[in-house]
Amino acid sequence: MRLRMKPYILLSMTLACLAQGVTSWAVKMPAKWAFEPLREVAVPVGEGHPIDGFVRQRLAKAGLAQNETATPGALVRRLHFNLIGLPPEPEVIRSFEQNPTGKAYLKLVDELLASPLYGERWARHWLDVARYGESNGFEYNEPRRNAWPYRDWVIDAFNADMPYDEFARMQLVGDVLRPGAEGAAAVGFLVAGMHNTVLPANVVLKQQARADELGEMMGVVGQSFLGLTIQCARCHDHKVDPISTEEYYSFAAAFTGVRHGERNIEGANPKKMFTARAGKPAVMRVHLRGNAGTLGDEVPPGAVSAVRGMRPDLKLTSATPDAERRRAMAGWISHRDNPLFNRVIVNRVWHWHFGRGLVSTPSDFGATGTRPSHPELLDWLAGWFRYNGYQLKALHRLIVTSETYRQSARASATALQVDRDNRLLWRFSPRRVEGEVLRDSLLYVSNALNTRQGGPGFEDVKEIHFNAGRYYHPIFREGPEFDRRTVYRFSPRGGRDSLLDGFDCPDPSTTTPARAVTTTPLQALSLRNSPFVWRLAKRLAKRLEREAGKNTTAQVERAWLLCLGRSPDANEARAAIELVREHGLPALGRVLFNSGEFVVIE
């Protein structure tokens, strides 16, 4: 069934794009394509939505066409999981199925983007990139129970639709731009990674440990905002990208004043916050072969010369204080003419919607990364995003209103032979939900989800001391406090929940631009035997009895609607009724929790 979008809605969307002067951006792909400025490229005409024009043009060259539009029910579920990370209520699905118009679809999109649940969903994506964890790692692995203000700041920034260029600057120099609690929370990004608190007595080894810490920080700054593996030039010139060792140390010089630690924040809650502490920056010299004990020439703070259209000279010296260093670097990174800054974020958003970016290596736009599947579309989106004020919600709206996003997941034998991996976007690729979305959905459909937002996270781990170190052992805990969304889980490095770990939630010890997706027996075993799942299956049974009464047929119907967003067919209903009569309603809940439809977005 095709979604009926009235022609005037499509026309108004297209005209709005044309009115913004964003009909065209860069086309040519040189060898070092990502370093080149955005160039103009004409939007294919006659396709209605600009995104569809680029995609269909690419498909036509391969002799392929897009799928039909997904069913209204599939679209509603897809939107809910993508934008807020929770399944829709059956009544929402039914309402849209009765009136699947373009106007109704846009209304649903806007409602989801306005929901505070949106920030919780999309903050989790960014926290993966930011390698956010709540312990120091390494040998001592001390907890950071007051690091959560950074997590809350990210959630609030997404909900407020903070322009992305401001979002980036705040995480690099927010303590200078907005002194106080907000700025201090934002720069938690810089120190969200691991921190070795065991310092050697030897001066050179201590300097080497500091160089390692700075290298980790440069890695995440370069990859997150620029898609560059700048840290690979630490010991020698970058092997494949035009970044010299001198440029690495010049780039790092902008951040030599940053330290890990706690700050007392007046008026903030808590009074102490784990965040970046600004100190006196050290004079930076090139570390020959990465050795802190063998120093070369002094270098001032500066940027990367290979980025076309941008001056690497920040006009700073070794005497420039920390605040001015980071302010200058943040300005260079987020400058509207920086092509890497613009391309990388629109590709990330595309990746989070479709499961794969137009560039499938979202944190590596260099020579070792992949080339974009749709280079013209990537640059057009980057230009559109820049000229529309870096508004992420507007970018979401643009993407999810395209036919490319709204097409069905139906597989075509012909298309599979030509493009098995769906790089050309001839269908919407089905994908499994992330571990956090799975856990949150289990809580939601069983009516157990605690929607309290913000503040310190819930702890489902036991802190175990050995000598001076610690490790965190996952434990099963019950109560409303432990039924909050997973983004609020206290997440020490090493304290891996079995359900989340089984469904590929990443280790926060490193940045995760793209999550692994595995299929293992442990996933089925967790969904079948976990005490958490058993408890929620019983909660779902109580909800079904409350909402559907004592009639088994009505209970089965309601269970399908809540968990899968549709009614059961005759065979499913017959088997489910027999199961409930023999083993009870909780058994049905466990079966549905284990079904492919429950864990896969189509």
C-alpha positions as CSV (number, residue, x, y, z in Angstrom):
1,M,0.0,0.0,0.0
2,R,1.5,3.3,-1.0
3,L,1.5,6.3,1.3
4,R,-0.7,8.9,-0.1
5,M,1.1,12.2,0.1
6,K,-0.8,15.0,-1.5
7,P,1.0,16.7,-4.4
8,Y,0.9,20.1,-2.9
9,I,2.9,18.9,0.2
10,L,5.6,17.5,-2.0
11,L,5.6,20.6,-4.1
12,S,5.8,22.9,-1.1
13,M,8.8,20.9,0.3
14,T,10.6,21.1,-3.0
15,L,9.9,24.8,-3.4
16,A,11.1,25.4,0.1
17,C,14.4,23.8,-0.8
18,L,14.7,25.8,-4.0
19,A,13.9,29.0,-2.1
20,Q,16.8,28.4,0.2
21,G,19.1,28.5,-2.7
22,V,20.3,24.9,-2.1
23,T,19.5,23.3,-5.4
24,S,23.1,22.4,-6.0
25,W,26.4,21.5,-4.4
26,A,29.6,19.7,-5.2
27,V,30.0,16.9,-7.8
28,K,33.5,16.1,-8.7
29,M,35.4,13.5,-6.7
30,P,39.2,14.1,-6.7
31,A,41.6,11.7,-5.1
32,K,41.5,13.5,-1.8
33,W,37.8,14.2,-2.2
34,A,36.9,14.8,1.5
35,F,39.5,17.7,1.7
36,E,37.9,19.5,-1.2
37,P,35.4,22.3,-0.7
38,L,31.7,21.7,-1.3
39,R,31.0,22.3,-5.0
40,E,27.8,23.0,-6.9
41,V,25.9,20.1,-8.4
42,A,22.4,20.3,-10.0
43,V,19.6,18.6,-8.3
44,P,18.0,16.0,-10.6
45,V,14.7,17.5,-11.8
46,G,11.3,15.8,-12.0
47,E,11.6,13.6,-8.9
48,G,9.8,15.7,-6.3
49,H,11.9,15.2,-3.3
50,P,15.6,16.2,-3.8
51,I,17.0,13.1,-2.0
52,D,14.9,10.8,-4.3
53,G,16.3,12.5,-7.4
54,F,19.9,11.7,-6.5
55,V,19.1,8.2,-5.4
56,R,16.9,7.3,-8.4
57,Q,19.5,8.8,-10.8
58,R,22.1,6.4,-9.4
59,L,19.7,3.5,-9.4
60,A,18.8,4.1,-13.1
61,K,22.4,3.8,-14.1
62,A,22.4,0.3,-12.5
63,G,19.1,-0.7,-14.1
64,L,17.3,-0.7,-10.8
65,A,14.3,1.1,-9.3
66,Q,13.1,1.9,-5.8
67,N,10.6,-0.3,-3.9
68,E,7.1,0.6,-3.3
69,T,6.3,2.6,-0.2
70,A,6.2,0.6,3.0
71,T,2.8,-0.2,4.7
72,P,1.5,2.5,7.0
73,G,2.1,0.2,10.0
74,A,5.7,-0.5,9.1
75,L,6.3,3.2,8.6
76,V,4.9,4.2,12.0
77,R,7.1,1.6,13.7
78,R,10.2,2.6,11.7
79,L,9.7,6.3,12.6
80,H,9.2,5.6,16.3
81,F,12.3,3.4,16.6
82,N,14.4,5.8,14.5
83,L,13.3,9.0,16.2
84,I,12.5,8.1,19.8
85,G,13.8,4.5,20.2
86,L,10.5,3.0,21.4
87,P,7.7,1.1,19.7
88,P,4.4,3.0,18.9
89,E,1.2,2.5,20.8
90,P,-1.3,0.4,18.8
91,E,-3.7,3.3,18.7
92,V,-1.1,5.4,16.9
93,I,-0.6,2.8,14.3
94,R,-4.4,2.3,13.8
95,S,-4.9,6.1,13.5
96,F,-2.3,6.4,10.7
97,E,-3.5,3.2,8.9
98,Q,-7.0,4.8,8.7
99,N,-5.6,8.0,7.3
100,P,-2.2,7.4,5.7
101,T,-1.8,10.8,4.0
102,G,1.2,12.9,3.6
103,K,-0.2,15.5,6.0
104,A,-0.7,12.9,8.7
105,Y,2.8,11.5,8.2
106,L,4.4,15.0,8.6
107,K,2.3,15.6,11.7
108,L,3.6,12.3,13.2
109,V,7.2,13.2,12.3
110,D,6.9,16.6,14.0
111,E,5.3,15.1,17.1
112,L,8.2,12.6,17.5
113,L,10.8,15.3,16.9
114,A,9.2,17.5,19.6
115,S,9.1,14.6,22.1
116,P,11.7,14.7,25.0
117,L,12.2,11.0,24.1
118,Y,13.9,12.1,20.9
119,G,16.9,13.6,22.8
120,E,17.3,10.4,24.8
121,R,17.4,8.4,21.6
122,W,19.8,10.5,19.6
123,A,22.0,11.4,22.6
124,R,22.9,7.7,22.8
125,H,24.2,7.8,19.2
126,W,26.5,10.7,20.0
127,L,27.6,9.2,23.3
128,D,28.9,6.2,21.3
129,V,31.1,8.6,19.2
130,A,32.2,10.5,22.4
131,R,33.3,7.2,24.1
132,Y,31.3,8.2,27.2
133,G,31.9,6.0,30.2
134,E,31.5,6.5,33.9
135,S,34.8,5.1,35.2
136,N,38.4,5.9,34.5
137,G,39.4,2.5,33.1
138,F,43.0,1.2,33.4
139,E,44.2,-0.4,36.6
140,Y,42.4,1.5,39.3
141,N,39.2,2.1,37.2
142,E,37.7,4.5,39.7
143,P,34.0,5.4,39.2
144,R,32.9,8.8,37.9
145,R,29.6,9.2,39.6
146,N,29.4,12.9,38.8
147,A,30.2,12.6,35.0
148,W,26.5,12.3,34.1
149,P,26.0,16.1,33.5
150,Y,27.7,15.6,30.2
151,R,25.2,12.9,29.2
152,D,22.3,15.2,30.3
153,W,23.8,18.1,28.4
154,V,23.8,16.1,25.2
155,I,20.2,15.0,25.7
156,D,19.1,18.6,26.3
157,A,21.1,19.9,23.3
158,F,19.3,17.4,21.0
159,N,15.9,18.2,22.4
160,A,16.5,22.0,22.1
161,D,17.7,21.5,18.5
162,M,21.0,23.3,19.3
163,P,22.6,24.1,15.9
164,Y,25.3,21.6,15.2
165,D,28.1,24.1,14.8
166,E,27.3,25.4,18.3
167,F,27.0,21.8,19.6
168,A,30.5,21.1,18.4
169,R,32.0,24.4,19.8
170,M,30.4,23.8,23.2
171,Q,32.1,20.5,23.5
172,L,35.5,21.9,22.7
173,V,35.4,25.3,24.5
174,G,32.0,25.5,26.3
175,D,33.6,26.4,29.6
176,V,34.9,29.6,28.0
177,L,31.9,30.4,25.9
178,R,29.4,29.8,28.7
179,P,31.1,29.8,32.1
180,G,29.1,27.9,34.7
181,A,27.3,24.5,34.8
182,E,26.3,24.3,31.1
183,G,29.7,25.0,29.7
184,A,31.4,22.8,32.2
185,A,29.1,19.9,31.4
186,A,29.6,20.3,27.6
187,V,33.4,20.1,27.7
188,G,33.0,16.7,29.5
189,F,33.3,15.5,25.9
190,L,37.1,16.1,26.0
191,V,37.7,14.0,29.0
192,A,34.9,11.3,28.5
193,G,37.5,8.7,27.6
194,M,39.8,6.6,29.8
195,H,42.2,8.3,32.2
196,N,45.1,6.5,33.8
197,T,45.5,7.8,37.4
198,V,48.5,5.6,38.1
199,L,51.4,7.9,37.2
200,P,55.0,6.6,37.1
201,A,57.6,8.3,39.2
202,N,60.0,8.6,36.2
203,V,59.7,12.1,34.6
204,V,59.9,10.9,31.0
205,L,57.4,8.1,31.6
206,K,55.1,10.6,33.2
207,Q,55.4,12.8,30.1
208,Q,54.8,9.8,27.9
209,A,51.6,9.0,29.8
210,R,50.5,12.6,29.3
211,A,51.3,12.3,25.6
212,D,49.2,9.1,25.4
213,E,46.3,10.8,27.1
214,L,46.5,13.8,24.7
215,G,46.8,11.4,21.7
216,E,43.5,9.7,22.8
217,M,41.8,13.1,23.0
218,M,43.1,14.2,19.6
219,G,41.9,10.9,18.1
220,V,38.3,11.5,19.2
221,V,38.3,15.2,18.3
222,G,39.6,14.5,14.8
223,Q,37.4,11.5,14.1
224,S,34.2,12.9,15.6
225,F,34.0,16.3,13.9
226,L,36.3,15.9,10.9
227,G,36.3,12.2,10.0
228,L,40.1,12.2,10.2
229,T,42.5,9.8,11.9
230,I,44.8,12.7,13.0
231,Q,46.3,10.5,15.7
232,C,47.9,8.3,13.1
233,A,50.5,11.1,12.5
234,R,51.7,11.0,16.1
235,C,54.9,9.0,15.5
236,H,55.4,9.7,11.7
237,D,53.7,11.4,8.9
238,H,50.3,9.9,8.2
239,K,50.8,7.0,5.9
240,V,47.9,7.7,3.6
241,D,46.4,11.1,4.4
242,P,48.2,14.5,3.9
243,I,48.8,15.1,7.6
244,S,52.4,15.5,8.9
245,T,53.8,14.7,12.3
246,E,54.4,18.5,12.8
247,E,50.7,19.1,12.1
248,Y,49.6,16.5,14.6
249,Y,51.6,18.2,17.4
250,S,50.4,21.6,16.2
251,F,46.8,20.4,16.4
252,A,47.4,18.8,19.8
253,A,49.0,22.0,21.1
254,A,45.6,23.6,21.1
255,F,44.5,21.2,23.8
256,T,47.6,20.9,26.1
257,G,45.9,22.9,28.8
258,V,43.1,20.3,29.2
259,R,43.1,18.0,32.2
260,H,40.8,15.4,33.6
261,G,39.3,16.0,37.0
262,E,36.5,17.4,39.1
263,R,35.4,21.0,39.3
264,N,33.3,22.8,41.8
265,I,30.4,24.4,40.0
266,E,28.5,27.1,41.8
267,G,24.7,26.5,41.7
268,A,25.1,23.2,39.8
269,N,23.8,19.9,41.1
270,P,26.0,18.1,42.0
271,K,28.4,20.7,43.3
272,K,31.3,18.7,41.9
273,M,31.3,17.7,38.2
274,F,33.8,15.4,36.4
275,T,34.8,17.4,33.4
276,A,37.7,19.1,31.7
277,R,39.8,21.4,33.9
278,A,41.7,24.2,32.2
279,G,45.3,24.6,33.1
280,K,48.4,26.3,31.8
281,P,49.2,24.8,28.4
282,A,52.6,23.3,27.9
283,V,54.9,24.4,25.2
284,M,54.5,21.8,22.4
285,R,57.5,20.2,20.7
286,V,57.4,17.4,18.1
287,H,57.9,14.0,19.8
288,L,60.4,12.3,17.5
289,R,58.9,8.8,16.7
290,G,56.2,9.6,19.3
291,N,58.8,9.5,22.1
292,A,58.2,12.1,24.8
293,G,61.9,11.8,25.8
294,T,63.2,12.8,22.4
295,L,61.9,16.2,21.5
296,G,62.2,18.1,18.2
297,D,61.2,21.5,17.1
298,E,58.7,23.7,18.9
299,V,55.4,24.1,17.1
300,P,52.6,26.6,17.8
301,P,48.9,25.6,17.9
302,G,47.6,25.1,14.4
303,A,45.3,23.1,12.2
304,V,45.6,20.8,9.1
305,S,46.8,22.4,5.9
306,A,45.3,19.8,3.5
307,V,41.7,21.0,4.1
308,R,41.1,23.2,1.0
309,G,39.7,26.7,1.5
310,M,40.8,26.8,5.2
311,R,43.9,28.4,6.6
312,P,45.8,26.2,9.0
313,D,47.5,29.1,10.7
314,L,45.5,30.0,13.8
315,K,47.8,33.0,14.5
316,L,48.6,31.6,17.9
317,T,52.0,31.2,19.8
318,S,53.3,29.0,22.5
319,A,52.4,31.8,24.9
320,T,48.7,31.8,24.0
321,P,46.6,30.7,27.0
322,D,44.4,27.7,26.9
323,A,41.0,29.5,26.4
324,E,42.2,31.2,23.3
325,R,43.8,28.1,21.9
326,R,40.7,26.0,22.2
327,R,38.4,28.9,21.0
328,A,40.5,29.3,17.8
329,M,40.6,25.5,17.1
330,A,36.9,25.2,17.8
331,G,36.2,28.0,15.3
332,W,38.4,26.4,12.7
333,I,36.8,22.9,13.1
334,S,33.2,24.3,13.0
335,H,33.8,26.9,10.3
336,R,31.1,26.9,7.7
337,D,33.7,26.6,4.9
338,N,35.2,23.5,6.5
339,P,34.0,20.7,4.1
340,L,34.9,17.9,6.5
341,F,32.8,19.3,9.3
342,N,29.8,19.7,7.0
343,R,30.1,16.3,5.3
344,V,30.8,14.2,8.4
345,I,27.7,15.1,10.4
346,V,25.2,14.7,7.6
347,N,26.7,11.3,6.9
348,R,26.4,10.3,10.5
349,V,22.8,11.2,10.6
350,W,22.2,9.2,7.4
351,H,24.0,6.3,9.0
352,W,21.9,6.4,12.1
353,H,18.7,6.4,10.0
354,F,19.6,3.8,7.4
355,G,22.1,1.6,9.3
356,R,24.9,2.7,6.9
357,G,26.2,6.0,5.8
358,L,26.7,7.3,2.3
359,V,30.3,6.9,3.5
360,S,30.2,3.6,5.3
361,T,33.2,4.5,7.5
362,P,31.6,7.5,9.4
363,S,34.7,8.5,11.3
364,D,37.2,8.0,8.5
365,F,36.9,10.2,5.4
366,G,40.5,9.6,4.6
367,A,42.1,7.3,2.1
368,T,41.6,4.2,4.2
369,G,37.9,5.0,4.5
370,T,35.3,4.2,1.9
371,R,34.3,6.4,-1.0
372,P,30.7,7.7,-0.8
373,S,28.1,5.7,-2.7
374,H,26.3,8.9,-3.6
375,P,28.9,11.7,-3.7
376,E,26.5,14.3,-5.2
377,L,23.8,13.6,-2.6
378,L,26.4,13.8,0.2
379,D,27.6,17.2,-0.8
380,W,24.1,18.5,-1.5
381,L,23.0,17.4,2.0
382,A,26.1,19.0,3.5
383,G,25.3,22.3,1.7
384,W,21.6,22.1,2.6
385,F,22.4,21.5,6.2
386,R,24.8,24.5,6.3
387,Y,22.4,26.9,4.7
388,N,19.6,25.8,6.9
389,G,21.4,26.8,10.1
390,Y,22.8,23.4,11.1
391,Q,19.4,22.4,12.4
392,L,19.4,18.6,13.0
393,K,15.6,18.3,13.4
394,A,15.2,19.9,9.9
395,L,17.7,17.4,8.5
396,H,15.8,14.5,10.1
397,R,12.6,15.9,8.6
398,L,14.2,16.1,5.2
399,I,15.4,12.5,5.3
400,V,12.4,10.8,6.7
401,T,10.0,12.5,4.2
402,S,11.8,11.1,1.2
403,E,10.6,8.1,-0.7
404,T,14.0,6.6,-0.2
405,Y,13.4,6.4,3.5
406,R,9.7,5.5,3.2
407,Q,10.2,2.6,0.8
408,S,9.5,-1.0,1.9
409,A,12.1,-3.5,3.0
410,R,10.9,-6.1,0.5
411,A,13.8,-8.0,-1.1
412,S,14.0,-8.3,-4.9
413,A,15.9,-11.3,-6.4
414,T,16.9,-9.1,-9.4
415,A,18.1,-6.2,-7.2
416,L,20.0,-8.6,-4.9
417,Q,22.0,-10.0,-7.8
418,V,23.0,-6.4,-8.8
419,D,23.4,-4.8,-5.3
420,R,23.2,-7.4,-2.5
421,D,24.4,-4.9,0.1
422,N,21.8,-2.3,-0.9
423,R,24.5,0.4,-1.3
424,L,22.3,2.0,-4.1
425,L,19.3,2.2,-1.7
426,W,16.7,0.3,-3.8
427,R,15.0,-0.7,-0.6
428,F,15.0,0.1,3.1
429,S,17.5,-2.3,4.7
430,P,16.0,-4.2,7.7
431,R,18.2,-4.0,10.7
432,R,18.1,-5.2,14.3
433,V,17.5,-2.6,17.0
434,E,20.3,-1.7,19.3
435,G,20.6,-3.3,22.8
436,E,19.4,-0.2,24.5
437,V,16.3,0.0,22.3
438,L,15.6,-3.6,22.9
439,R,15.8,-3.2,26.7
440,D,13.7,0.0,26.6
441,S,11.1,-1.6,24.4
442,L,10.8,-4.6,26.8
443,L,10.1,-2.1,29.6
444,Y,7.7,0.0,27.5
445,V,5.4,-2.8,26.2
446,S,5.2,-4.3,29.6
447,N,4.2,-1.0,31.1
448,A,7.2,-1.0,33.4
449,L,9.2,1.9,31.9
450,N,10.1,4.7,34.4
451,T,10.2,7.8,32.3
452,R,12.1,10.0,34.8
453,Q,14.7,12.0,33.0
454,G,18.1,13.3,33.9
455,G,20.3,13.1,37.0
456,P,22.5,10.3,38.3
457,G,22.1,7.0,36.6
458,F,20.8,3.8,38.1
459,E,23.4,1.2,39.1
460,D,22.9,-2.4,38.3
461,V,26.5,-3.3,39.0
462,K,28.4,-4.2,42.2
463,E,31.7,-2.4,42.7
464,I,34.3,-4.9,43.7
465,H,37.7,-3.8,45.1
466,F,40.9,-5.7,44.7
467,N,44.1,-4.1,46.1
468,A,43.8,-0.5,44.8
469,G,41.7,-1.4,41.7
470,R,38.1,-2.0,41.0
471,Y,35.9,-4.0,38.7
472,Y,32.2,-3.9,38.2
473,H,30.1,-7.0,38.4
474,P,26.6,-6.9,36.8
475,I,23.8,-7.8,39.2
476,F,20.0,-8.2,38.7
477,R,18.1,-5.5,40.6
478,E,14.4,-4.8,40.7
479,G,12.4,-1.6,41.4
480,P,11.2,1.5,39.5
481,E,14.7,3.1,39.8
482,F,16.2,0.3,37.6
483,D,13.4,0.5,35.0
484,R,14.6,3.8,33.6
485,R,15.7,4.1,29.9
486,T,19.1,2.5,29.3
487,V,20.7,5.8,28.5
488,Y,20.5,6.6,32.2
489,R,22.3,3.4,33.2
490,F,25.6,4.0,35.2
491,S,28.1,2.7,32.6
492,P,31.5,2.0,34.1
493,R,34.2,0.5,31.8
494,G,34.0,-3.2,32.3
495,G,30.5,-3.4,33.9
496,R,28.8,-5.1,31.0
497,D,25.1,-6.1,31.4
498,S,24.6,-9.6,29.8
499,L,21.6,-8.5,27.7
500,L,23.2,-5.3,26.4
501,D,26.5,-7.0,25.9
502,G,24.9,-9.9,24.0
503,F,23.2,-7.4,21.6
504,D,26.5,-5.6,20.8
505,C,26.4,-2.5,23.0
506,P,29.9,-1.2,22.7
507,D,32.6,-1.0,25.3
508,P,32.9,2.7,26.2
509,S,36.7,2.4,26.3
510,T,36.8,3.5,22.7
511,T,34.8,5.6,20.3
512,T,32.2,3.6,18.3
513,P,31.1,5.3,15.1
514,A,29.4,2.2,13.8
515,R,28.2,-0.6,16.0
516,A,28.9,-4.3,15.2
517,V,25.8,-6.4,14.5
518,T,26.4,-10.0,15.4
519,T,24.1,-13.1,15.6
520,T,24.9,-15.4,18.5
521,P,23.2,-18.1,20.6
522,L,23.6,-15.9,23.7
523,Q,21.1,-13.4,22.3
524,A,18.3,-16.0,22.2
525,L,19.3,-17.4,25.5
526,S,19.2,-13.9,27.1
527,L,15.8,-13.2,25.7
528,R,14.5,-16.5,26.9
529,N,16.1,-17.0,30.3
530,S,17.2,-13.6,31.6
531,P,15.5,-12.8,35.0
532,F,14.9,-9.3,33.6
533,V,12.9,-10.8,30.7
534,W,11.0,-13.2,32.9
535,R,10.0,-10.3,35.2
536,L,8.8,-8.2,32.2
537,A,6.9,-11.1,30.7
538,K,4.9,-11.3,33.9
539,R,4.4,-7.5,33.8
540,L,3.1,-7.8,30.2
541,A,0.7,-10.5,31.3
542,K,-0.8,-8.2,33.9
543,R,-1.1,-5.4,31.4
544,L,-2.9,-7.8,29.0
545,E,-5.3,-8.9,31.7
546,R,-6.0,-5.3,32.6
547,E,-6.5,-4.0,29.0
548,A,-8.1,-7.1,27.3
549,G,-9.9,-8.7,30.2
550,K,-10.1,-12.5,30.8
551,N,-10.8,-13.4,27.1
552,T,-7.8,-15.3,25.8
553,T,-8.5,-14.3,22.2
554,A,-8.6,-10.6,23.1
555,Q,-5.4,-11.0,25.2
556,V,-3.5,-12.6,22.2
557,E,-4.8,-9.8,19.9
558,R,-3.6,-7.1,22.3
559,A,-0.2,-8.8,22.9
560,W,0.4,-8.8,19.1
561,L,-0.6,-5.2,18.8
562,L,1.6,-4.1,21.7
563,C,4.7,-6.1,20.7
564,L,4.6,-6.3,16.9
565,G,2.3,-3.5,15.9
566,R,-0.1,-5.7,14.0
567,S,-2.8,-8.4,14.6
568,P,-2.0,-12.1,14.5
569,D,-3.0,-14.1,11.5
570,A,-5.3,-17.1,12.0
571,N,-2.4,-19.6,12.5
572,E,-0.6,-17.4,14.9
573,A,-3.7,-16.7,16.9
574,R,-4.6,-20.4,17.1
575,A,-1.1,-21.4,18.3
576,A,-0.9,-18.5,20.8
577,I,-4.3,-19.3,22.3
578,E,-3.2,-22.9,22.8
579,L,0.1,-21.7,24.4
580,V,-1.6,-19.4,26.8
581,R,-4.1,-22.0,27.9
582,E,-1.4,-24.5,28.5
583,H,1.4,-22.4,29.9
584,G,-0.1,-19.0,30.8
585,L,0.2,-15.4,29.5
586,P,3.9,-14.8,30.6
587,A,4.9,-17.6,28.3
588,L,3.3,-15.7,25.4
589,G,5.2,-12.6,26.3
590,R,8.5,-14.5,26.2
591,V,7.7,-15.9,22.8
592,L,6.9,-12.5,21.4
593,F,10.0,-10.9,23.0
594,N,12.0,-13.6,21.1
595,S,10.4,-13.0,17.8
596,G,12.3,-11.5,14.9
597,E,9.6,-8.8,14.4
598,F,10.2,-7.6,17.9
599,V,13.9,-6.9,17.4
600,V,14.0,-5.9,13.7
601,I,13.1,-2.6,12.1
602,E,11.7,-2.9,8.6
